Amino acid sequence: MEVRPFIASDTKQAAALWNEQATKFHYKPLTEEEFYSTFIDQRYYDAACTFVAVEEDRVVGFAAGCTGDDLPLGELAGYITTVIMNENASAEQMDAMIERLEARFAELGKVQAEVLFFNPVKLIWTMPSAPGHEHNNAPGIDRAMPLYERLLARGYADRATQCGMHLQLGSFEIPESILGKEEQAKQKGYSVVRYNAAQHAGLAEMLEGLQNPQWITDVARYAEQGVPLPVAVYEGACVGFAGPIIRQENGRAFFCGVGVHPAHEGHGLGSVLFFRMVEAFQEANCDYITLFTGENNPALRIYEKAGFKTEKQFAILRKELETNV
């Protein structure tokens, strides 16, 4: 088996390999164009971090990773996006692909290899219970995949589990218990409303307080564009958010997250924001919502109360590397 850099003419065979092997684990099938745009024609593409394994002019493996100092953890880490192999591939052959990725990360001075949802290359996966419903990012790796066992064997630490969850919309109703929490919050001076820049201050400060780099950038941008955004407000200032409210072409509800500033926790605002957001998605004619969250995140119980079901579990992995710089 020869491992060499990916070239454009590999696209047809590599895409076919993806559709043969990755779809076994509910990754979305990709056309040749979709495969190329996902892995190659993207901002963080690195030709030295994208490989194929070839036997007798046949592509039997594909590996891709990415780096970028402007990514979360980017100054320290490289991200493994995927390693897929023919079903007859040996452990040693898969290791050869992983080793090439790790070597490239080390060459660039990275001290960690990550399998993590901050990877900018988003791999779409479909719901086992509803194959037409998709989530726009696999937040880790399915433990049933051969790659998972090989990463563990190479010293990767299984750091956390992310639950991929799904809710069919159409009959959602906010339970009385949540309406009661909302009323109690109102008595304390809080309200959950749609964000209005002319009326509500402190959005940027609230996002900074949540310390999530993607929220700081993305939520602020959507709000500036006028995309509907449920917020919790106290004395005219934003203290929490949920959303934004975006209906994708496939009927999926898209949102960045839900957060409440630490200074205003303990009033049930996170639950109220989440349920009002789900209600807003239903009113926006979204067909379904997908999300992921840590299996130990207290918010998991909120999602389950809203009717979400866990469809798949993903592992978050990390390995410490010896840098070449």
LOBAMAR-380294 format. One line per 4 residues: number of its first residue (from 1); their letters; for each residue x, y negated, z of C-alpha. Coordinates in Angstrom, 2 decimals, always signed. Each point is the difference from the previous one (the first is absolute). Example, Ala and Ser with C-alpha at 12.3 -4.5 7.8 and 13.67 -1.06 7.14 Angstrom:
<recs>
1> as> +12.30,+4.50,+7.80 | +1.37,-3.44,-0.66
</recs>
This chain:
<recs>
1> mevr> +0.00,+0.00,+0.00 | +1.29,-3.45,-0.94 | -1.00,-3.07,+1.99 | +0.31,-3.20,-2.03
5> pfia> -1.49,-3.50,-0.13 | -3.53,-0.30,-1.36 | -0.32,-1.33,-3.57 | -3.12,-1.19,-1.76
9> sdtk> -0.26,+3.10,-2.14 | -0.45,+2.06,+3.18 | -3.37,-1.65,+0.66 | -2.17,+2.58,-1.75
13> qaaa> +1.49,+3.00,+1.78 | +0.33,-1.77,+3.36 | -3.65,-1.09,-0.12 | -1.03,+3.56,-0.88
17> lwne> +2.01,+1.28,+2.97 | -1.73,-2.53,+2.25 | -3.43,+1.09,-1.20 | +0.91,+3.65,+0.49
21> qatk> +1.57,-0.22,+3.46 | -0.89,-3.25,+1.81 | -3.73,+0.38,-0.65 | +0.04,+3.20,+2.05
25> fhyk> +0.31,-2.34,+2.99 | -2.76,-2.37,-1.22 | +2.23,-2.61,-1.62 | -1.83,-1.63,-2.89
29> plte> +0.79,+1.34,-3.49 | +1.91,-2.55,-2.09 | +0.09,-0.65,-3.71 | +3.44,-0.52,-1.51
33> eefy> -0.61,-3.75,+0.06 | -1.13,+0.08,+3.63 | +2.98,+2.14,+0.98 | +2.43,-2.41,-1.64
37> stfi> -1.60,-3.10,+1.50 | -0.14,+1.58,+3.48 | +3.59,+1.20,+0.27 | +2.01,-1.88,-2.64
41> dqry> -1.67,-3.24,-1.05 | -0.15,-1.46,+3.50 | +1.87,-2.73,+1.81 | +2.16,+2.23,+2.20
45> ydaa> +1.02,+2.50,-2.67 | +3.64,+1.06,+0.29 | +1.37,+2.15,-2.84 | +2.56,+1.44,+2.42
49> ctfv> -2.79,+1.12,+2.31 | -2.22,+1.82,-2.52 | +0.98,+3.50,-1.14 | -1.18,+3.04,-1.86
53> avee> +1.07,+3.61,+0.35 | +0.35,+1.74,-3.36 | +0.29,+3.65,-1.00 | +0.40,+0.85,-3.68
57> drvv> -1.27,-3.46,-1.05 | -3.10,+0.43,+2.20 | -0.73,-2.40,+2.87 | -0.50,+2.11,+3.12
61> gfaa> +0.36,-2.73,+2.60 | -0.49,-3.73,+0.51 | +1.17,-2.21,+2.85 | -0.46,-3.69,+0.62
65> gctg> +0.94,-2.38,+2.76 | +0.27,-3.75,+0.36 | +1.69,-2.71,+1.99 | -0.33,-3.74,+0.45
69> ddlp> +1.32,-2.33,+2.66 | -3.30,-1.91,-0.09 | -1.99,+3.12,+0.97 | -0.97,+0.77,+3.60
73> lgel> +3.11,+1.72,+1.44 | +1.54,-0.65,-3.41 | +3.37,-1.18,+1.29 | +0.40,+3.28,+1.87
77> agyi> -1.91,+2.62,-1.94 | -0.61,+1.61,-3.35 | -3.38,+1.56,-0.70 | -0.53,+3.47,-1.40
81> ttvi> -3.02,-0.25,-2.31 | -0.28,+3.57,-1.26 | +1.87,+3.18,-0.77 | -2.02,+2.52,-2.01
85> mnen> +1.33,+3.24,-1.38 | -1.14,+2.92,-2.11 | -1.63,+2.63,+2.22 | +2.94,+2.35,-0.64
89> asae> +2.60,-2.49,+1.24 | +2.25,+1.11,+2.83 | +0.65,-1.86,+3.23 | +3.52,-0.74,-1.18
93> qmda> -1.32,-1.60,-3.20 | -2.35,-2.27,+1.92 | +2.81,-0.87,+2.40 | +2.11,-1.10,-2.97
97> mier> -2.67,-2.54,-0.94 | -0.40,-1.30,+3.56 | +3.76,-0.25,+0.40 | +0.24,-2.23,-3.09
101> lear> -2.57,-2.37,+1.49 | +1.78,-0.12,+3.35 | +3.33,-0.62,-1.71 | -1.42,-2.95,-1.89
105> fael> -1.45,-1.51,+3.17 | +3.37,+0.38,+1.75 | +1.79,-1.52,-3.00 | -2.18,-3.07,+0.40
109> gkvq> +0.85,-0.24,+3.69 | -3.28,+1.35,+1.33 | +0.19,+1.85,+3.31 | -3.43,+1.64,-0.09
113> aevl> -2.05,+2.04,-2.46 | -3.73,-0.49,+0.55 | -3.23,+1.69,-1.00 | -2.34,-2.77,+1.06
117> ffnp> -3.03,-2.03,-1.11 | +2.15,-3.11,-0.50 | +1.30,+1.58,-3.21 | -1.04,-2.45,-2.75
121> vkli> -0.77,+2.84,-2.44 | -3.58,+0.96,+0.78 | -0.94,+3.61,-0.73 | -3.74,+0.40,-0.42
125> wtmp> -1.63,+3.09,+1.52 | -3.56,+1.29,-0.18 | -2.37,+1.14,+2.73 | -0.25,+3.80,+0.31
129> sapg> -3.70,-0.38,+0.87 | -0.68,-2.56,-2.74 | +2.49,+0.40,-2.88 | -1.27,-3.10,-1.82
133> hehn> +0.90,-2.16,+2.99 | +3.58,-1.27,+0.25 | +2.32,-1.62,+2.50 | +2.58,-2.38,-1.41
137> napg> +2.98,+1.14,+2.05 | +1.25,+3.25,+1.50 | +1.33,-1.19,+3.39 | +2.51,+2.81,+0.40
141> idra> +0.31,+3.60,-1.15 | -2.42,+2.90,+0.21 | +1.54,+2.60,+2.32 | -1.14,+2.72,-2.42
145> mply> +2.35,-1.30,-2.70 | +3.31,+1.84,-0.53 | +1.79,-3.34,+0.28 | -1.05,-0.30,+3.65
149> erll> +1.82,+3.18,+1.02 | +3.09,-0.98,-1.96 | +0.16,-3.43,+1.64 | -0.25,+1.56,+3.45
153> argy> +2.78,+2.44,-0.93 | +2.17,-2.96,-1.05 | -0.34,-1.70,+3.38 | -3.02,-2.24,-0.49
157> adra> -1.99,-0.74,+3.15 | -3.79,+0.36,-0.14 | -0.84,-3.25,+1.77 | -3.78,-0.34,-0.25
161> tqcg> -3.18,+1.19,-1.66 | -2.24,-2.23,-2.11 | -3.63,+1.03,-0.50 | -1.53,-0.72,-3.42
165> mhlq> -3.70,-0.74,+0.58 | -3.10,-0.44,-2.18 | -3.54,-1.39,+0.33 | -2.78,+0.17,-2.59
169> lgsf> -1.97,-3.25,+0.03 | -3.70,-0.51,-0.64 | -1.55,+0.88,+3.33 | +2.39,-1.69,+2.43
173> eipe> -1.54,-1.81,+2.97 | +1.69,-1.78,+2.90 | -0.83,+1.94,+3.19 | -1.68,-1.71,+2.94
177> silg> +3.09,+0.46,+2.14 | +2.05,-2.16,-2.37 | -2.73,-2.63,-0.22 | +0.09,-0.06,+3.79
181> keeq> +3.75,-0.60,-0.04 | -0.50,-2.82,-2.47 | -2.55,-1.64,+2.28 | +2.32,+0.28,+3.00
185> akqk> +2.80,-1.59,-2.03 | -2.33,-2.86,-0.97 | -0.68,-0.69,+3.66 | +3.74,-0.43,+0.47
189> gysv> +0.21,-2.51,-2.85 | +1.00,+2.31,-2.87 | -1.72,+0.33,-3.34 | +0.61,+2.21,-3.04
193> vryn> -0.62,-1.92,-3.21 | +1.30,-0.39,-3.54 | +3.19,-2.05,-0.12 | -0.40,-3.61,-1.15
197> aaqh> +3.21,-1.99,-0.31 | -1.88,-3.25,+0.58 | -1.43,+1.23,+3.30 | +2.49,+2.48,+1.43
201> agla> +3.58,-0.77,+1.04 | +2.88,+2.23,+0.98 | -0.17,+2.78,-2.60 | +3.76,-0.07,-0.67
205> emle> +0.82,-0.13,+3.71 | -2.30,+2.93,+0.71 | +1.61,+2.08,-2.75 | +3.48,-0.86,+1.26
209> glqn> -1.04,+1.19,+3.44 | -0.97,+3.39,-1.41 | +3.57,+0.47,-1.30 | -0.95,+1.94,-3.12
213> pqwi> +2.04,-1.32,-2.97 | -2.50,+1.16,-2.62 | -2.94,-1.59,+1.80 | +1.86,-3.29,+0.39
217> tdva> +0.48,-0.17,-3.77 | -3.02,+1.79,-1.48 | -2.84,-1.01,+2.31 | +1.02,-3.66,-0.17
221> ryae> +0.13,+0.19,-3.80 | -3.45,+1.56,-0.32 | -1.45,-2.56,+2.41 | +1.53,-2.84,-2.03
225> qgvp> -1.62,+1.48,-3.12 | -3.41,-0.07,+1.67 | -0.41,+3.79,+0.28 | -2.55,+0.75,+2.78
229> lpva> +1.77,+0.65,+3.29 | -1.79,+0.82,+3.28 | +1.74,-1.69,+2.92 | -0.43,-0.22,+3.74
233> vyeg> -0.06,-3.62,+1.13 | +0.51,-1.57,+3.42 | -0.31,-3.76,+0.50 | +0.29,-0.53,-3.75
237> acvg> +3.20,+2.04,-0.43 | +0.45,+3.42,-1.58 | +0.98,+2.68,+2.49 | -0.63,+3.12,-2.11
241> fagp> -0.85,+1.16,-3.50 | -1.30,+2.95,-2.03 | +0.23,+0.36,-3.73 | +0.07,-1.65,-2.44
245> iirq> -3.20,+1.19,-1.72 | +0.99,+1.23,-3.46 | -1.86,+2.47,-2.21 | +2.33,+1.84,-2.35
249> engr> -1.08,+1.10,-3.46 | -0.30,+3.61,+1.13 | -2.49,-1.00,+2.70 | +2.49,+0.24,+2.83
253> affc> +0.09,-2.59,+2.77 | +3.44,-1.54,+0.30 | +1.26,-1.74,+3.13 | +3.35,-0.77,+1.60
257> gvgv> -0.86,+0.83,+3.59 | -1.62,-1.04,+3.27 | +1.80,-1.91,+2.71 | -0.64,-2.02,+3.16
261> hpah> +2.57,-2.36,+1.50 | +1.46,+1.54,+3.18 | -1.15,-3.01,+2.05 | -3.63,+0.81,-0.85
265> eghg> -0.07,+3.76,+0.34 | -2.33,+1.72,+2.41 | -3.26,-1.56,-1.18 | -1.05,+2.62,-2.54
269> lgsv> +0.85,-2.27,-2.93 | +1.87,+2.68,-1.95 | -3.03,+2.28,+0.01 | -2.41,-2.79,-0.93
273> lffr> +2.26,-1.24,-2.80 | +0.37,+3.48,-1.43 | -3.71,+0.78,-0.03 | -0.88,-3.41,-1.47
277> mvea> +2.60,+0.60,-2.68 | -1.50,+3.39,-0.91 | -3.43,-1.64,-0.14 | +1.40,-2.69,-2.32
281> fqea> +1.45,+2.64,-2.32 | -3.35,+1.73,-0.21 | -1.68,-3.33,-0.79 | +2.65,-0.52,-2.71
285> ncdy> -1.21,+3.27,-1.63 | +3.16,+1.97,+0.73 | -0.49,+3.76,-0.30 | +2.50,+1.13,+2.61
289> itlf> +2.81,-1.01,+2.33 | +3.31,+1.76,+0.57 | +2.68,-0.87,+2.53 | +2.84,+1.51,+1.97
293> tgen> +0.96,-0.30,+3.63 | +2.29,+1.69,+2.51 | -1.46,+3.06,+1.69 | +0.76,-1.59,+3.40
297> npal> -1.41,-3.41,-0.91 | -2.97,-0.85,+2.26 | -1.67,-1.47,-3.11 | -0.45,+3.55,-1.29
301> riye> -2.96,+0.39,+2.35 | -1.55,-3.20,-1.38 | +0.27,+1.33,-3.53 | -1.52,+3.32,+0.97
305> kagf> -2.87,-1.80,+1.72 | -0.67,-1.82,-3.28 | -0.27,+3.37,-1.77 | +3.50,+0.35,-1.47
309> ktek> +1.38,+3.52,-0.42 | +3.68,+0.98,-0.15 | +0.71,+1.43,-3.46 | +3.76,+0.57,+0.19
313> qfai> +2.89,-0.48,+2.42 | +3.36,-1.42,-1.07 | +3.37,+0.17,+1.74 | +2.27,-3.03,+0.45
317> lrke> +3.67,+0.99,-0.26 | +3.42,-1.60,+0.54 | +3.63,+1.04,-0.30 | +3.03,-1.95,+1.18
321> letn> +2.58,-0.25,-2.79 | +3.74,-0.51,-0.05 | +0.54,-3.08,-2.12 | +2.67,-0.27,-2.68
325> v> +0.39,-3.74,+0.54
</recs>
